[in-house]
Amino acid sequence: MNFETYPFEKLNQLLENVTPDSRYSPLSLTIGEPQFDTPKFILDALKAHAALLNKYPKTAGETVLREGMLTYLKNRFGLTLDNKQIIPTFGTREVLFNFPQFLLHDVETPHIIFPNPFYQIYEGAAKASGADVVYLNLNESNGFQPEIDESILAETNLVILNSPNNPTSSVMSMEAMIKWVNLALKYEFVLLNDECYADLYLEEAVPSLLNASMEAGNKDFKNILVINSISKRSSAPGLRSGFMAGDSEILKAYMVYRTYVGCASPLPLQEAAAAAWADQKHVDIFREKYKKNFQIAKEVLGVDAPEATFYIWLKVEDEIDFTVKLYEKYNLKVIPGSFLGREGVGKGYVRLALVYEADKTREALQRIAALKDDKTKS
């Protein structure tokens, strides 16, 4: 399979022969990995159950984990789901890669639609599935919202949405999501929303696609699925805890497939994840940290905060030149937008991940401001 080089490897290649100014300490705003300490109650749960490493975990997930996830869906979104409507997963990257292969295995000429720019695992899954891809181009002219020509949906098997969006930070409205639910029912394709940033809203809580399905009258979630992860909301990416929820008929068959994949989470991790999923208070603390970081970004760079995520999709003149100069002059790494998109989408932008405490965030953004000032003067 001809997989594209991952964006971070492309960045390493771009900067390979660039020597950064050693007067600045190295900083990176590239990876969406929270740099805050994992809350103590999660670590305590992990330690308390370490002895369970002597047991095999169930692929379907232990009851305690499922209950924690169902509690999360009830507390966060007001959704009352049952065990047939949810599957614990080993994070979301694995499910984003293998679910399309499961779903499209018997389809002669599969078609997948997803946003552009995108989280690259979507593309990897399409390649592994032998699927043709149609991009939902997100750009300034459409407010970074996915727009579709309905004429192509009759041949579509899977649409992946990503709201709140990585990398653009755009958020779909309830009305827009309801429209997509109705399209999934009308044209009989599976609609999946990647909701890994749904808890990182700054002011108003953002809805789930499952909420939109309920509003559309699709209370059994026919053709509708969501995925979510603990990584961002709980500053615990190492727990590798995620879930897929929605259409029970699809999940029933997918659960059989997963017994062969071998991606069950170790029991101590499940116990810690269960504690994290069931608690919302610690997420509020992290949201305040991200809100503070966006306030600093407004002060230093003059950019407005998005509705959700911890990303800034920063408009620049030449994203490659900007990335190289920023590393060379100020020892700071960012991701060029063109590394995250295809067919020219993402050019003229860099993605900033504001994942540090406020003081380090301020320092990084001040370096960006200094480079922009350099360019203004030259």
C-alpha positions in Angstrom: 0.0 0.0 0.0 1.3 3.4 -0.9 0.7 5.4 2.3 1.6 9.0 2.5 4.4 10.1 4.8 3.0 11.3 8.1 3.0 15.1 8.7 5.5 15.0 11.5 7.9 13.0 9.4 7.5 15.5 6.6 8.3 18.2 9.1 11.5 16.4 10.2 12.5 16.1 6.6 11.8 19.8 6.0 13.9 20.9 9.0 16.6 18.3 8.7 19.3 20.7 7.5 18.1 23.7 9.4 20.1 24.8 12.4 18.0 26.6 15.0 19.2 29.6 17.1 20.5 28.0 20.3 19.8 31.2 22.2 16.2 29.9 22.4 15.1 26.8 24.2 13.4 24.3 21.9 9.6 24.5 21.8 7.1 22.7 19.7 3.4 23.4 18.9 3.1 20.5 16.5 1.5 17.6 18.2 -2.0 17.6 19.8 -0.8 16.0 23.0 -1.8 17.8 26.2 1.3 18.7 28.3 -0.7 19.0 31.6 -0.3 16.4 34.3 -2.9 13.6 34.3 -5.2 14.1 37.2 -4.2 12.3 40.4 -7.5 10.4 40.8 -6.9 8.7 37.4 -3.3 7.8 38.4 -4.6 6.4 41.7 -7.1 4.2 39.9 -4.3 2.9 37.7 -2.1 2.1 40.6 -4.8 0.5 42.6 -5.6 -2.0 39.9 -2.0 -2.7 38.7 -2.3 -6.3 40.0 -4.9 -7.0 37.3 -2.1 -7.3 34.7 -2.2 -11.0 35.4 -5.5 -11.3 33.6 -6.5 -11.1 29.9 -8.9 -8.2 29.2 -12.2 -8.7 27.3 -12.3 -7.3 23.8 -15.8 -6.0 24.6 -14.5 -4.1 27.6 -15.2 -4.6 31.2 -18.5 -3.6 32.8 -16.8 -0.8 34.8 -15.4 0.8 31.7 -18.7 0.6 29.8 -20.6 2.1 32.7 -18.1 4.9 32.9 -18.5 5.7 29.2 -22.3 5.5 29.4 -22.2 7.8 32.4 -20.1 10.2 30.4 -22.6 10.2 27.5 -25.5 10.8 29.9 -23.7 13.6 31.9 -22.2 15.3 28.9 -24.8 15.0 26.2 -27.9 13.9 28.0 -27.9 10.6 26.0 -29.2 7.4 27.5 -27.6 4.5 25.6 -27.4 0.8 26.3 -24.5 -1.6 26.0 -25.5 -2.6 22.5 -24.9 0.9 21.3 -21.3 1.4 22.5 -18.0 -0.4 22.0 -14.9 0.5 24.0 -11.8 0.9 21.7 -8.1 1.2 22.1 -8.1 5.0 21.6 -9.6 6.2 18.3 -6.8 5.9 15.9 -7.1 2.1 15.6 -10.9 2.3 15.1 -10.6 5.0 12.5 -8.1 2.8 10.6 -9.8 -0.6 10.9 -13.5 0.3 10.9 -13.6 1.4 7.3 -11.8 -1.8 6.3 -14.5 -3.8 8.2 -17.4 -1.8 6.7 -16.2 -1.7 3.1 -14.6 -5.2 2.8 -17.4 -6.6 0.6 -18.0 -3.4 -1.4 -16.7 -3.7 -4.9 -15.9 0.0 -5.5 -16.1 1.7 -2.1 -16.4 5.5 -1.7 -15.4 7.5 1.3 -15.9 11.2 1.9 -14.0 13.2 4.6 -12.9 16.8 5.3 -9.8 18.3 3.8 -7.5 19.1 5.6 -7.7 16.1 7.8 -6.3 13.8 10.4 -4.2 11.6 8.2 -5.5 8.3 9.5 -8.7 8.9 7.5 -6.6 8.8 4.3 -4.7 5.7 5.5 -8.0 3.9 6.1 -9.2 4.8 2.7 -6.1 3.5 1.1 -6.2 0.3 3.1 -9.9 -0.2 2.1 -9.1 0.5 -1.6 -11.7 3.3 -1.5 -12.1 6.2 -3.8 -12.0 9.5 -1.8 -14.0 12.7 -2.2 -12.8 15.6 -0.2 -15.0 18.1 1.7 -12.7 21.1 1.3 -12.6 23.4 4.3 -11.5 26.9 3.5 -12.1 30.5 4.4 -14.8 31.0 1.8 -17.1 28.3 3.3 -16.2 29.2 6.9 -14.3 25.8 7.2 -17.6 24.0 7.1 -18.2 20.7 5.1 -20.3 21.3 2.1 -21.5 18.5 -0.3 -22.9 18.0 -3.7 -25.7 15.6 -3.1 -25.4 14.1 -6.6 -22.4 12.0 -5.4 -24.0 10.6 -2.3 -25.8 7.8 -4.0 -22.5 6.0 -4.5 -21.1 6.9 -1.1 -20.6 4.2 1.6 -19.0 6.2 4.4 -18.8 9.8 5.3 -16.4 10.9 8.1 -17.0 14.2 9.7 -14.7 15.8 12.3 -16.4 18.4 14.5 -14.9 20.1 16.4 -12.3 20.0 13.7 -8.7 19.2 13.6 -6.9 21.3 12.3 -9.2 24.2 11.5 -11.0 24.4 14.9 -14.4 24.8 13.1 -17.5 23.5 14.8 -20.7 22.3 13.0 -24.0 23.6 14.2 -26.8 21.4 15.3 -28.7 22.3 12.2 -25.8 21.3 9.9 -25.4 18.0 11.7 -29.2 17.3 11.4 -28.9 17.9 7.7 -26.1 15.3 7.5 -28.1 12.8 9.5 -31.0 13.1 7.0 -28.6 12.7 4.1 -27.2 9.5 5.6 -30.8 8.1 5.9 -31.8 9.3 2.5 -28.8 7.9 0.6 -28.1 4.9 2.9 -24.4 5.7 3.8 -22.8 5.4 7.2 -22.1 8.7 8.9 -19.3 8.9 11.4 -18.3 11.9 13.5 -14.9 12.1 15.1 -15.7 13.9 18.3 -12.3 13.7 20.1 -12.4 17.5 20.8 -16.0 17.7 21.8 -15.2 18.4 25.5 -12.7 21.2 24.7 -15.3 23.9 24.1 -14.5 27.3 25.5 -18.0 28.7 26.2 -21.0 26.9 24.9 -21.0 23.0 25.0 -21.0 21.6 21.5 -23.4 18.8 20.6 -22.7 15.3 19.5 -23.9 13.9 16.2 -25.9 11.5 18.3 -27.8 14.5 19.7 -28.5 15.6 16.1 -29.7 12.1 15.2 -32.2 12.3 18.1 -33.4 15.7 17.0 -33.8 14.3 13.4 -36.1 11.6 14.8 -33.5 8.9 14.2 -33.6 7.7 17.8 -32.1 4.3 17.0 -29.1 6.0 15.4 -29.6 4.1 12.1 -26.4 4.7 10.0 -25.0 7.1 12.6 -21.9 6.6 14.7 -19.5 8.7 16.7 -16.1 8.1 18.2 -14.5 9.8 21.2 -11.3 9.6 23.2 -10.1 10.3 26.7 -6.8 11.6 25.4 -7.6 15.3 25.0 -10.3 15.8 27.6 -8.4 14.1 30.5 -4.8 14.8 29.5 -4.3 11.0 29.4 -3.4 9.9 25.9 -1.4 7.1 27.3 -4.5 5.4 28.6 -5.5 4.7 24.9 -9.2 4.8 25.8 -11.9 5.6 23.3 -15.3 4.4 22.2 -17.6 4.0 19.2 -21.3 4.6 19.8 -24.5 4.7 17.8 -26.1 2.2 15.4 -26.4 -1.1 17.3 -26.7 -3.3 14.2 -23.4 -2.0 12.8 -21.7 -2.3 16.1 -22.9 -5.9 16.6 -21.1 -7.0 13.5 -18.1 -4.8 14.1 -17.7 -6.3 17.6 -17.3 -9.8 16.0 -14.6 -8.4 13.8 -12.8 -6.8 16.7 -12.4 -10.1 18.5 -9.8 -11.0 15.8 -8.0 -7.6 15.9 -6.5 -8.1 19.4 -6.8 -4.5 20.6 -8.3 -5.0 24.0 -7.2 -2.5 26.7 -5.3 -3.9 29.7 -7.4 -4.1 32.8 -5.6 -1.5 34.9 -6.0 1.0 32.0 -9.7 0.2 31.8 -10.2 0.9 35.5 -8.3 4.2 35.3 -10.2 5.2 32.1 -13.6 4.3 33.7 -12.8 6.7 36.5 -11.9 9.4 34.0 -14.9 9.0 31.8 -17.3 9.2 34.7 -15.9 12.5 36.0 -16.5 15.9 34.3 -15.0 18.2 37.0 -11.4 17.6 35.9 -12.3 18.5 32.3 -13.5 21.9 33.4 -10.1 22.6 34.8 -8.4 21.8 31.5 -10.9 23.9 29.6 -10.0 26.9 31.7 -6.3 26.3 30.9 -7.1 26.3 27.2 -9.3 29.3 27.5 -6.4 31.2 29.1 -4.1 30.1 26.3 -6.5 31.5 23.7 -6.7 34.7 25.7 -2.9 34.9 25.4 -3.1 34.2 21.7 -5.6 37.1 21.3 -3.3 39.4 23.2 0.0 38.4 21.4 -1.2 37.5 17.9 -4.6 39.2 17.7 -6.4 36.1 16.7 -9.9 35.2 18.0 -10.5 32.1 20.0 -12.4 29.3 18.2 -15.5 27.6 19.7 -13.5 24.5 20.6 -10.3 22.5 20.4 -6.8 23.7 21.4 -5.7 24.6 17.9 -5.1 27.8 16.0 -5.3 27.6 12.3 -3.0 30.6 11.6 -3.0 32.3 8.3 0.4 33.1 6.9 1.8 34.1 3.6 3.9 31.1 2.8 3.5 28.2 5.3 6.7 26.4 4.3 8.9 29.5 4.5 7.2 30.5 7.7 7.8 27.1 9.4 11.5 27.0 8.3 12.2 30.6 9.4 10.4 30.1 12.7 12.5 27.1 13.5 15.7 28.7 12.3 15.4 32.0 14.0 13.4 31.1 17.1 13.8 27.3 17.7 10.0 26.8 17.5 8.3 24.0 15.5 4.8 24.3 13.9 3.0 22.2 11.3 2.5 23.6 7.8 -1.1 23.4 6.8 -0.2 21.9 3.4 1.1 18.8 5.2 -2.4 18.3 6.6 -4.3 18.7 3.3 -4.4 17.6 -0.3 -4.9 19.4 -3.6 -3.6 22.7 -2.3 -6.0 22.9 0.7 -4.1 24.0 3.8 -1.6 26.2 1.9 -1.1 29.6 3.6 -1.8 28.2 7.1 0.1 26.7 10.0 -1.4 24.7 12.8 -0.5 25.7 16.4 -1.4 23.3 19.2 -1.7 25.3 22.5 -1.1 22.4 24.8 1.3 23.9 27.3 0.8 25.9 30.5 0.2 29.6 30.1 3.8 30.8 30.5 5.2 28.4 27.9 2.3 29.2 25.6 3.0 32.9 25.9 6.7 32.4 25.1 6.0 30.3 22.0 3.4 32.8 20.7 5.7 35.7 21.3 8.3 34.0 19.1 5.7 33.8 16.4 4.8 37.4 16.8 8.5 38.3 16.6 8.8 36.4 13.3 5.8 38.1 11.9 7.3 41.5 13.0 10.5 40.5 11.2 8.7 39.9 8.0 6.8 43.2 8.3 10.1 45.1 8.6 11.9 43.2 5.8 
